[in-house]
Amino acid sequence: MAPNGYVIDLTGGCIVVTGGNRGIGLEISKAVARAGASVAIIYKASQDAEDVAAQIEERYGVKAQAYKCDVGDASLVTKTVSKIETELGPISGLVANAGITIQKPALELNTQDFQQIYNVNVLGVFNVAKSVAKVWIDRQFKGGSIVVTSSMSSRIYNRKGPHDPITQVFYNSSKAAVTNLCKGLAAEWAKHSIRVNAIAPGYVDTDIVEVDPKVRQYINDTVPVGRFAKPEEITGQTILLLSEYASYMTGGEYLIDG
Ligand SMILES: NC(=O)c1ccc[n+]([C@@H]2O[C@H](COP(=O)([O-])OP(=O)(O)OC[C@H]3O[C@@H](n4cnc5c(N)ncnc54)[C@H](OP(=O)(O)O)[C@@H]3O)[C@@H](O)[C@H]2O)c1
């Protein structure tokens, strides 16, 4: 008998989560595991990523493993995705979530800052999406879903006070770029039954947002729900997009911004 209510069951799948060891990505890794899928966490440098994966395995009774890989390094990404496919796969979904920011006034930003941010937030997403899509197309898998963590900053400039922008033009423009990248990939890969969507969180309490109490108060006062999101509040839309319930959703950007 079918269970009551809506149940998202990803059992038998394997979801790759970049940046899945902390912040928003960690909550996505846990949510995916709770839904029954194996989790392959890609991280860059954190010392505790393997322990995090082991804890997920133990708590949710699924396979979970951490893979150290800079998403900006295309050939390493290809090798890592192939390793994941062999060790934990078959891969059924990807959450390209790893991202970084640099806050500096525009007059102080330079080429190195640009390359650092775009290498992770745009090229890094592309590298992982391309490698995973290639694996799916080669094994003629239908129904793969890619979810990219963009940001509401793809559409706005952020403020820390009246007429006082948060100075991160490379970050915001990288998110606009990656949201449009999703649209293009969705169009190209629809014929392979691969869906590609972006989520666009608002302010979420993680390491990426360091704000002094006055700025936090200002932001809280400008957000209708009056507070930052907890990282776990970003997981529902992500799990939905990974699931078959979202079979007619592709190329979209979904705000989760309170
Ligand atoms: N927090 C917010 O308010 C907010 C709002 C909107 C969108 N977002 C987006 O949400 C995503 C996650 O943000 P977060 O707040 O959870 O950030 P976070 O806590 O700073 O975590 C960033 C994650 O990305 C990984 N990472 C960074 N560079 C990488 C690279 N080159 N290769 C592989 N992994 C890399 C980190 O791995 P290590 O641990 O190994 O360093 C870490 O797991 C980002 O794309 C961010 O732009 C955040």
The ligand as a Tripos MOL2 file, in Angstrom:
@<TRIPOS>MOLECULE
LIG
   48    52     1     0     0
SMALL
NO_CHARGES

@<TRIPOS>ATOM
      1 N1         25.4740   31.1110    3.2810 N.am      1 LIG1
      2 C1         24.7580   31.9110    2.5480 C.2       1 LIG1
      3 O1         24.1970   32.9020    3.0210 O.2       1 LIG1
      4 C2         24.5460   31.5970    1.0840 C.ar      1 LIG1
      5 C3         23.5220   32.2670    0.4170 C.ar      1 LIG1
      6 C4         23.2990   32.0000   -0.9350 C.ar      1 LIG1
      7 C5         24.0940   31.0790   -1.5930 C.ar      1 LIG1
      8 N2         25.0840   30.4560   -0.9210 N.ar      1 LIG1
      9 C6         25.8850   29.4870   -1.6790 C.3       1 LIG1
     10 O2         25.7570   28.2210   -1.0680 O.3       1 LIG1
     11 C7         26.9110   27.4310   -1.3330 C.3       1 LIG1
     12 C8         27.4350   26.8700   -0.0250 C.3       1 LIG1
     13 O3         27.7390   27.9720    0.8130 O.3       1 LIG1
     14 P1         27.9770   27.8480    2.3760 P.3       1 LIG1
     15 O4         27.4540   29.0950    2.9620 O.co2     1 LIG1
     16 O5         27.5070   26.5410    2.8680 O.co2     1 LIG1
     17 O6         29.5860   27.9260    2.3790 O.3       1 LIG1
     18 P2         30.6810   27.3780    3.3610 P.3       1 LIG1
     19 O7         30.0930   27.0020    4.6890 O.co2     1 LIG1
     20 O8         31.7770   28.3810    3.3090 O.co2     1 LIG1
     21 O9         31.1600   26.0160    2.6370 O.3       1 LIG1
     22 C9         31.7880   26.0670    1.3790 C.3       1 LIG1
     23 C10        31.9980   24.6480    0.9020 C.3       1 LIG1
     24 O10        32.5300   24.6730   -0.4310 O.3       1 LIG1
     25 C11        33.7030   23.8390   -0.4720 C.3       1 LIG1
     26 N3         34.6360   24.3780   -1.4710 N.ar      1 LIG1
     27 C12        35.0840   25.6550   -1.5890 C.ar      1 LIG1
     28 N4         35.9450   25.7520   -2.6170 N.ar      1 LIG1
     29 C13        36.0360   24.5050   -3.1680 C.ar      1 LIG1
     30 C14        36.7740   23.9650   -4.2550 C.ar      1 LIG1
     31 N5         37.6060   24.7180   -4.9870 N.pl3     1 LIG1
     32 N6         36.6260   22.6500   -4.5250 N.ar      1 LIG1
     33 C15        35.8080   21.8650   -3.7850 C.ar      1 LIG1
     34 N7         35.0880   22.3290   -2.7430 N.ar      1 LIG1
     35 C16        35.2100   23.6330   -2.4400 C.ar      1 LIG1
     36 C17        34.2660   23.9020    0.9260 C.3       1 LIG1
     37 O11        35.1420   22.8010    1.1440 O.3       1 LIG1
     38 P3         36.2170   22.8170    2.3670 P.3       1 LIG1
     39 O12        35.4160   22.6230    3.6280 O.co2     1 LIG1
     40 O13        37.1370   21.7030    2.0840 O.co2     1 LIG1
     41 O14        36.8760   24.1680    2.3200 O.co2     1 LIG1
     42 C18        32.9940   23.8610    1.7560 C.3       1 LIG1
     43 O15        32.5320   22.5370    1.8680 O.3       1 LIG1
     44 C19        27.8980   28.3680   -2.0410 C.3       1 LIG1
     45 O16        27.8270   28.1570   -3.4330 O.3       1 LIG1
     46 C20        27.3800   29.7480   -1.6820 C.3       1 LIG1
     47 O17        27.7340   30.7170   -2.6370 O.3       1 LIG1
     48 C21        25.3350   30.6880    0.4050 C.ar      1 LIG1
@<TRIPOS>BOND
     1     1     2 1
     2     2     3 2
     3     2     4 1
     4     4     5 ar
     5     4    48 ar
     6     5     6 ar
     7     6     7 ar
     8     7     8 ar
     9     8     9 1
    10     8    48 ar
    11     9    10 1
    12     9    46 1
    13    10    11 1
    14    11    12 1
    15    11    44 1
    16    12    13 1
    17    13    14 1
    18    14    15 2
    19    14    16 1
    20    14    17 1
    21    17    18 1
    22    18    19 2
    23    18    20 1
    24    18    21 1
    25    21    22 1
    26    22    23 1
    27    23    24 1
    28    23    42 1
    29    24    25 1
    30    25    26 1
    31    25    36 1
    32    26    27 ar
    33    26    35 ar
    34    27    28 ar
    35    28    29 ar
    36    29    30 ar
    37    29    35 ar
    38    30    31 1
    39    30    32 ar
    40    32    33 ar
    41    33    34 ar
    42    34    35 ar
    43    36    37 1
    44    36    42 1
    45    37    38 1
    46    38    39 2
    47    38    40 1
    48    38    41 1
    49    42    43 1
    50    44    45 1
    51    44    46 1
    52    46    47 1
@<TRIPOS>SUBSTRUCTURE
     1 LIG1         1 GROUP 0 **** ****
